[in-house]
């Protein structure tokens, strides 16, 4: 039994590919035909002209969406968070996010509640 060369195998596969693509196009045409018939029937029932359909397509392409998704900050851009706690003597500040600083941990261990360090809003 003789081996087929690369070129003959490639040619055979390309022919098969072309045949399958032609079958796919035929199948798609069969699927589209009843849909198109239904659309034309609806257009006649409602008195819709092809120009109105074209205008609706043009409007759809040029119109911008009414709602937009919220934007995310750029990668690497960080939002500044105001401090929430302040040490009364050293004036060290903490935002209240992440691991508490040592001065907060030490004060809590000594029995001082965290709320004692809250920064009072300016009145």
N, C-alpha and C positions, 0 to 999 in steps of 0.2 A: 504494500500500500504506500503510495507516494505521499509525501508531506506537501501541504499547500504552502505556498510562499506567503510572506507578509502582504505583498501587494494584492494577491488574489483574495486573501481573506478580507483585507480592507475593502476591496471593491464589492465583494459579496455583502459585507455588513452595511456598506453605504446604500446599496440597492434595497436591502431589507428596511433600513431606516427610512428611505424615501417612500417605500410602500406603506409603512406604518403611519408616517406623517399624512399621507394621502387618505388613509382610512380614518385618522383622527379628524381631518377637515370635513370629510363626508359625514361623520357622526355628529360633529358640531352643527353642520348645516341642517341636519335632520332635527336636531334639538331646537334650533333657533326658529325654524319655519312656523311651528304652532304659536310661539311667543309673538312673533311679528304679526301673525294673523289676528291674534287677540288684541294687540295694541291698535292695529288698524281698525278693528271692529269698535273698540272703545272710542277711538278718535271720531269715528262716524256717528256713534251714539250721542256723544257730547258736543259734536260740531267743532272739534278742535282741528285747526289747520296745521300743516307742517311748519309754517312760519312761526306759529305760536310755540311749537315744540323747540324750534331753533332758538327763538328768543329766550325760552326758559333755560336752555343749555348755556347760552351766552351769559345770562344773568348768574347762573350757578358758578361759572368759571371766574367771573370778575368780582363777585361779592365776597366779602371777608366774613369769617365766622363771627357770630354775635358774642359768643363767650370765648374767652381765651383761658388757657391753662395758666395757673400761677407760675411765675418765673422762679427758677431756682437760682441762688447766687452762683457766680462763677466759681469754678474749682479753685480752691486756695483762698477765696475771699471769706473772711470771717466777720461775723457780726459782733460788735462791741456790746457786752452786757454790763449794765451799770452795777456797781457793788451793792450788796444787800446788807452786809455786816461790816462793822468797823470796831477795831480795838480802841478803847477809850484812852489808853496811855500812849501807845506807839502809833496810833492812827493807821495801822495796817488794815487793809480792806480785803474782803472776800465776796465773790458774787453769789455764793451759795451753791455753786455747781462743782461737781467733782469731789475729790477727797478733801475734807476740811483741813485747813492749815493747823499747824501744831498749836498755835495760841488758842484756837477754838477747842481742840481736843483736850488740851491741858485744863482749860477753864471748866469744861464739862466734867472732867474727872474730879475737879476740885468742888463740884456741886453748883457751879454757875450755869443757869440755863442759857441756851443759845440765843433765845429771844432778847436777852439783856444786851446783846451786841447789835441788834437791828438798827439800821440807820433810819432816823425819823424823817419823813418827807417834809420838805420845806413848805411852810404855810404861808 
